[in-house]
Amino acid sequence: MIVFIWIPKAAGTSVWRAMRHSGTAVEYKPLVLESGLIDGLPAHKEWCDAGIQYVTFFHADIAALPCDLSRTMRVAIVRNPWDRLVSLYHYLHSPVGMAKPRGRALASLRLCFDDFVVAACGGRIPPPGASYFDGIVGANPQTCWTRNATRVWRLEDLPRQWPEFQRATGVTAPLPHINRGERGPYRDHYTPALRHLVAKRFAEEIEEYGYAF
């Protein structure tokens, strides 16, 4: 069974669609109840008995889930952090993002992009947990998710490396491009000060995955 760790604004919709078109795929949106228990998760044996090939928990931190995923292959896609913040900002202000409570809450603050980056790099954003979420929580460092992955691909390399991804995961479908945005070059959104803030906040993933502005 392949677990897809869905990092916000890193080609998740496209990759998950390819998985759904290639085999039995199941989506779970775990919810943390007031009691502290997590609802919406079947037992691992149920997945195996059902012959499920692909599972995603959307943007949840799979390390916080009360299920044993140690015997699964866990794959993730990462994206240039400067580019990803631009994409996340525009998504949260799009009709789709505004339809979600936290998207509306963020938009109500009327943050310009500069203020959004300052907030995202301030280190006070709640970390991803066991529940599905939306909003600025998606601006956490991608290493919050990739620390639980067994294989990681860069979005920028994925079109060229898609055959390798297919061999590793058994996906047979081509890679679609969903949720394409028209925002212009991401570099045009940044001042030197904002560029430095992102470099400092996301230094670990920048070094680990070889990113540069």
FENSUL-V808123 format. One record per backbone hydrogen bond with DSSP energy under -1.0 kcal/mol. CO is the residue of the C=O (numbers start at 1). NH is the residue of the N-H. If there is no record, write none. Layout:
[[CO NH] [CO NH]]
This chain:
[[1 73] [2 55] [3 75] [5 7] [11 15] [12 16] [13 17] [14 18] [15 19] [16 20] [17 21] [19 22] [24 53] [24 54] [26 56] [30 132] [31 39] [33 36] [37 33] [39 31] [43 47] [44 48] [45 49] [46 50] [47 52] [48 51] [53 2] [54 26] [55 4] [56 28] [57 60] [58 6] [61 64] [62 65] [65 67] [69 72] [73 3] [74 150] [74 151] [75 5] [76 153] [78 155] [80 84] [81 85] [82 86] [83 87] [84 88] [85 89] [86 90] [87 91] [88 92] [91 94] [94 98] [97 100] [100 104] [101 105] [102 106] [103 107] [104 108] [106 109] [107 110] [112 116] [113 117] [114 118] [115 119] [116 120] [117 121] [119 122] [129 61] [135 138] [136 139] [137 140] [141 144] [142 145] [142 146] [143 147] [145 148] [146 149] [151 76] [153 78] [154 157] [157 161] [161 165] [162 166] [163 167] [164 168] [165 169] [166 170] [185 188] [186 189] [187 190] [191 195] [192 196] [193 197] [194 198] [195 199] [196 200] [197 201] [198 202] [202 206] [203 207] [204 208] [205 209] [206 211]]
